[in-house]
Amino acid sequence: MFIETGFGRNLDIMHRLMDTAVLRHNVIANNMANSETPNFKRSEVNFEKELLRRLELERNGKYTLDFDRAKECRFAFQDPEPYSTLKPIRSLDYLSQADNNGNNVNLEEEGMSALNNQLRYEMMTYSVSAMFNNIRTALTSR
């Protein structure tokens, strides 16, 4: 019930984004730690683009077209999946160029990704803090 309010929904989205940032931090740290390991393939976390897509589908009320293989060549319209079912996906990067030892970790890119991720996390903690400060102000003002 709390999630159905605007405050609860925003707080839930921020919680999911912050959890993803923690996972991304661990993935980046693992990539950097294995930068000299032969044949190591870097990992990355994908979440935000799919979250944005699902939120836009929910807001616009659009339906997705899904092919139903169990039935004869029919298409069925289905409600878009809610954002709450989405989980971050950790995937291996096989497409970026590898060094002579087969490793594709670039320490400079990983360092920039770590910094970007840290700044995102700090922004989200500031936003959540501001949300609760607004609630406290509304409850204590006379």
C-alpha positions as CSV (number, residue, x, y, z in Angstrom):
1,M,0.0,0.0,0.0
2,F,2.8,2.4,0.8
3,I,4.5,1.7,-2.5
4,E,1.3,2.9,-4.3
5,T,1.8,6.4,-3.1
6,G,4.1,8.8,-5.0
7,F,6.5,9.0,-2.1
8,G,6.6,5.2,-1.7
9,R,7.1,4.6,-5.4
10,N,9.9,7.2,-5.6
11,L,11.6,5.7,-2.5
12,D,11.3,2.2,-3.9
13,I,12.9,3.3,-7.2
14,M,15.7,5.1,-5.4
15,H,16.2,1.9,-3.3
16,R,16.5,-0.2,-6.4
17,L,18.9,2.2,-8.0
18,M,21.1,2.4,-4.9
19,D,21.2,-1.4,-4.6
20,T,22.3,-1.5,-8.3
21,A,25.0,1.1,-7.6
22,V,26.4,-1.1,-4.8
23,L,26.4,-4.1,-7.1
24,R,28.1,-2.1,-9.9
25,H,30.7,-1.0,-7.4
26,N,31.5,-4.6,-6.6
27,V,31.6,-5.5,-10.3
28,I,34.0,-2.6,-11.1
29,A,36.2,-3.6,-8.1
30,N,36.3,-7.2,-9.4
31,N,37.2,-6.0,-12.9
32,M,40.1,-3.8,-11.5
33,A,41.4,-6.6,-9.3
34,N,41.6,-8.9,-12.3
35,S,43.1,-6.4,-14.7
36,E,46.2,-8.6,-15.1
37,T,44.5,-12.0,-15.1
38,P,44.9,-13.8,-18.5
39,N,41.7,-14.3,-20.5
40,F,39.6,-12.4,-17.9
41,K,36.5,-10.8,-19.4
42,R,35.2,-7.7,-17.7
43,S,31.6,-7.6,-16.4
44,E,29.1,-4.8,-16.4
45,V,25.8,-4.1,-14.8
46,N,22.7,-3.2,-16.9
47,F,19.6,-1.8,-15.2
48,E,18.9,1.8,-15.7
49,K,17.9,1.7,-19.4
50,E,15.4,-1.1,-18.8
51,L,14.0,0.6,-15.7
52,L,13.4,3.8,-17.7
53,R,11.8,1.9,-20.5
54,R,9.4,0.1,-18.1
55,L,8.5,3.3,-16.2
56,E,7.7,5.0,-19.5
57,L,5.5,2.1,-20.6
58,E,3.7,2.2,-17.3
59,R,3.2,6.0,-17.5
60,N,2.1,6.0,-21.1
61,G,-0.2,3.0,-20.8
62,K,1.3,1.4,-23.9
63,Y,1.1,-2.3,-24.5
64,T,3.8,-4.6,-25.8
65,L,3.2,-6.9,-28.6
66,D,4.1,-10.5,-27.7
67,F,4.1,-13.5,-30.0
68,D,2.3,-16.5,-28.5
69,R,4.1,-19.6,-29.7
70,A,1.7,-22.0,-27.9
71,K,-1.1,-21.0,-30.2
72,E,-1.4,-20.7,-33.9
73,C,0.3,-17.6,-35.4
74,R,-1.5,-15.2,-33.2
75,F,-0.3,-12.1,-31.5
76,A,-1.5,-11.1,-28.1
77,F,-1.4,-7.7,-26.4
78,Q,0.0,-7.9,-22.9
79,D,0.2,-5.4,-20.1
80,P,3.8,-4.1,-19.7
81,E,5.7,-5.7,-16.9
82,P,5.9,-3.5,-13.8
83,Y,9.2,-2.0,-12.9
84,S,9.1,-3.8,-9.6
85,T,9.9,-7.2,-11.2
86,L,13.1,-5.9,-12.8
87,K,16.5,-7.0,-11.4
88,P,20.0,-5.8,-12.3
89,I,21.7,-7.9,-14.9
90,R,25.4,-8.7,-14.6
91,S,26.8,-9.5,-18.0
92,L,30.3,-10.4,-19.4
93,D,31.7,-8.0,-22.1
94,Y,33.0,-10.1,-24.9
95,L,32.8,-7.3,-27.5
96,S,35.5,-4.9,-26.3
97,Q,39.0,-5.3,-27.5
98,A,41.3,-7.6,-25.5
99,D,45.0,-7.3,-24.8
100,N,47.5,-9.9,-26.0
101,N,46.7,-12.0,-22.9
102,G,43.0,-12.0,-23.7
103,N,42.1,-9.6,-20.9
104,N,39.7,-6.7,-21.9
105,V,39.9,-4.6,-18.7
106,N,41.0,-1.0,-19.2
107,L,41.9,0.4,-15.8
108,E,41.3,4.0,-16.9
109,E,37.8,3.3,-18.0
110,E,37.1,1.2,-14.9
111,G,38.4,4.1,-12.7
112,M,36.1,6.6,-14.5
113,S,33.2,4.2,-14.1
114,A,33.9,3.8,-10.4
115,L,33.9,7.6,-10.0
116,N,30.7,8.0,-12.0
117,N,29.1,5.3,-10.0
118,Q,30.2,6.9,-6.7
119,L,28.8,10.3,-7.7
120,R,25.5,8.7,-8.7
121,Y,25.2,7.0,-5.4
122,E,25.9,10.2,-3.5
123,M,23.3,12.0,-5.6
124,M,20.8,9.3,-4.7
125,T,21.5,9.5,-1.0
126,Y,21.1,13.2,-1.1
127,S,17.8,12.8,-2.9
128,V,16.5,10.3,-0.4
129,S,17.6,12.5,2.4
130,A,15.8,15.5,0.9
131,M,12.6,13.4,0.5
132,F,12.6,12.6,4.2
133,N,13.5,16.2,5.1
134,N,10.4,17.3,3.2
135,I,8.2,14.8,5.1
136,R,9.7,15.9,8.4
137,T,9.1,19.6,7.5
138,A,5.5,18.9,6.6
139,L,4.9,17.0,9.8
140,T,6.6,19.5,12.2
141,S,5.5,22.8,10.6
142,R,2.6,24.6,12.3
